[in-house]
Amino acid sequence: MTPQQYVQQKAAESGSSFYYAFRFLPPPRRAAITAFYAFCREVDDVVDEVSDPGVAATKLAWWRSEVQRTFAGAPSHPAMQALQPALADYGIEEEALLAIIEGCEMDLQQTRYLDYPSLQRYCHLVAGVVGEVSARIFGQSEPGTTRYAHVLGQAFQLTNVIRDVGEDAMRGRIYLPVDELQQFNVRAHEISKREYSERFTALMRFQAERAQRLYDEALQLLPAADRRSQKPGLMMANIYRTLLREIERDQFQVLHQRIRLTPLRKLWLAWQVQALGRMPR
């Protein structure tokens, strides 16, 4: 299997919304974003799939070294072998990849966040930076697009937090800020035991409203000159925002299940943006 085949398989197997947006890119950019996404999946899987924190930390340390080897021109992992040719073409910086690994390392060191600013730091590393790199690969021409991509990435991550509350709690992690749990009088053990209440619904509605504001802010920040090149990000926004609205309509029944969109619906939502040139109203 070639490195290119490896990253393609990694992206396809994930079933992620990102994969559906990639399909509309021209081949060179599609190859670059697929390789970058495979790297992100590899380091994220270390945290989610390795049960021993010490082993996971060792694996992430290996990935740090692999990033450094890649920028020195000697990658060994197929994901990095596929990504390496795109580094110079799309201005991908070593610090960005190391920041993503740092965000994954936070999952080994921290399972709770005292307040939203603390959670924002995590979202910056695992999603905001990812958004910035992705925007460059998609074809950024305006400096303001960096801020748009960063805010949009944070909106995606908050949507993930809402969607995965129950699943994350089973792993011993609760990303909802402690002070907001206290504000709505929701106890951590209620989430871990999958206990629904009006208090929990109010807390989750508060989280969803914040995410929706970030989507609105991101769309307002996108420079007109880059709207065409950034269509893949808008496709993902259409998919993620539709998912968030589905969760809201389902009254935040996220403790016992993971609410999903079907692959066909994701493809349709991506195609809507491709056809309209913008997100539908």
Secondary structure, 3 states (H helix, E strand, C coil): CCHHHHHHHHHHHHCCHHHHHHCCCCHHHHHHHHHHHHHHHHHHHHHHHCCCHHHHHHHHHHHHHHHHHHHCCCCCCHHHHHHCCHHHHCCCCHHHHHHHHHHHHHHHHCCCCCCHHHHHHHHHHHHHHHHHHHHHHHCCCCCHHHHHHHHHHHHHHHHHHHHCHHHHHHCCCCCCCHHHHHHCCCCHHHHHCCCCCHHHHHHHHHHHHHHHHHHHHHHHHCCHHHCCCCHHHHHHHHHHHHHHHHHHHCCCCCCCCCCCCCHHHHHHHHHHHHHHCCCCC
